[in-house]
Amino acid sequence: MSYVRKSFDEMTTTPSGAVKLARRDLGVTAFGLQVFDFPPGAEGPEHSESDGQQEVYVGLEGSGWVDVEGERVPLAARVAISVEPGVARKTVAGPDGMSFLAVGAVPGERPHVAPEKFR
């Protein structure tokens, strides 16, 4: 088959249920791809993608922000934020929770190797 189609509800989740393993379930190897469903006030870990990975966060539902080097950058449905490698960032859900898509890859490098926790 030349495509894979899955609803978010059909995707494998991490034990917390906050991360849907879209990359794995869709068979994507060129870039990282995960769907995050954060309840109100939930925070992702601060990290900097020291492996050279660029990331884009795309708001799907609800709202919150991406803390980029201490600056609170609003994220909501139909909004995208790009963050360069090596820059500290952390996602935080607002009072209504937040769902977002995270896409990442190292420029010019193939294939994408997902961190163990997302395989």
Secondary structure, 3 states (H helix, E strand, C coil): CCCCCCCHHHCCECCCCCEECHHHHHCCCCCEEEEEEECCCCECCCECCCCCCEEEEEEEEEEEEEEECCEEEEEEECCEEEECCCCCEEEEEEEEEEEEEEEEECCCCCCCCCCHHHC
